[in-house]
Amino acid sequence: MPHRNVTKQEALDYHEFPKPGKISVETTKPVASQKDLSLAYTPGVATPCLEIQKKAQNAYRYTAKGNLVAVISNGTAVLGLGNLGALASKPVMEGKGILFKSFSGLDCFDIEVDTEDVDTFCNTVRAIAPTFGGINLEDIKSPECFEIERRLVEELDIPVMHDDQHGTAVISAAAIINACEIAGKQLSTLKVVVVGAGAAAISCARLYRHMGIKTIYMIDSKGVIHGGRSDLNDFKREFADHHYKTHSEVFEGADVVLGLSRPGAFSIEDIQLMSENPIVFALSNPTPEVFPDDVLKSRSDAIVATGRSDFDNQVNNVLGFPFIFRGAMDVHAKKINIEMKIAAAHALAQLAREEVPEYLNEIYSKKIEFSKDYIIPKPFDKRLIVEISSAVAKAAIDSGSSSMKNFDIEVYKKELALLI
């Protein structure tokens, strides 16, 4: 359903007028004379073709590849609407294109692949990959999305990321880092309950482990995931506790609950069982598992986040993917690895602790400062592209995902600032 402040007709009119859709292609070179035409196409175009044939890396010099990302879906898990099919996913993919362009300056083609077969999907993406500098997978259902991403990351030499998994993981990790700072908790001693066991939930739990969180319980639609269950796929089995525990037992004394499920999947009664200063992330969208007002009535000491823009602390993927891809693509990274994701999370967390520019106070009509009501940056913070992209680029080089030499991060930050 549309946002509560947006009517159905407004949403349809926005997409239809004055021109259907949300993205278009524009030229970057003049074609105003016969010489321009000769340079843009025949015979001039043959020269860069031959240079690229000699050295594939020259495609980054003579074509738009280095600034072009593909948003690719088969429409099997569109938002919270389910399997709508490839064509019906196109408005979302175009929307992703707007966000890439608006927030990071990356150009985007949206591509809808009409198949639910993993082999066909991967073969299609592999075949068109030379066009792009990066591939953002989107709205592909679990568990197929894990295998699709694994294959493409392994087989392609450009960054590939399934944003439904890793975007939520990076942003929520940043929020947990700062919530712990405010609540006086340590990552290494947290007890975390993840409610939901789909793509985003699995990826979040994996990233949290890499960041030092040791105790993670996961709950799916059938209850607590534990070693005694025989209905678990390989991904859920990663988080199967060896000892059977009830729903209430895993919430008892928990520090964090991460909801990536459905409204009502956990309750106020569950939150009352949690430790002091509980960290409650109810990220089901558009309706959260529990509403912030209800949480705070019951637990005034809680730190609460949702996936919605009309509450404080929105865990919004737009804080991540435009800048992660910007940084990765600018240094020609081969992969978006765990070091780059962790760098993005820490950079996001640090940015929220900095003094907020006055223009953000004006946009949101209030004084914003680091607190339990502001643990992650706002999407319109112009510093995001500089801080997140540079952190990701540096991590790519430091971890060996990029082989770029003589990278000057301060010069790069100045170049990023020009995109604001």
KAFEN-V41284 format. One record per helix or strand of 3 or more residues. SS is the DSSP state (helix for helix, strand for strand). FROM is the first residue (numbers start at 1). LEN is the number of residues. If there is no record, write none. Layout:
# KAFEN-V41284
SS:FROM:LEN + SS:FROM:LEN
This chain:
# KAFEN-V41284
helix:8:9 + helix:34:7 + helix:45:10 + helix:56:7 + helix:65:3 + strand:68:6 + helix:87:18 + strand:107:6 + helix:118:14 + strand:134:4 + helix:144:12 + strand:159:4 + helix:163:21 + helix:187:3 + strand:191:5 + helix:199:12 + strand:215:6 + helix:234:4 + helix:247:5 + strand:256:4 + helix:268:5 + strand:279:4 + helix:292:7 + strand:303:4 + helix:317:3 + helix:321:10 + helix:338:16 + helix:358:7 + helix:384:16 + helix:409:9
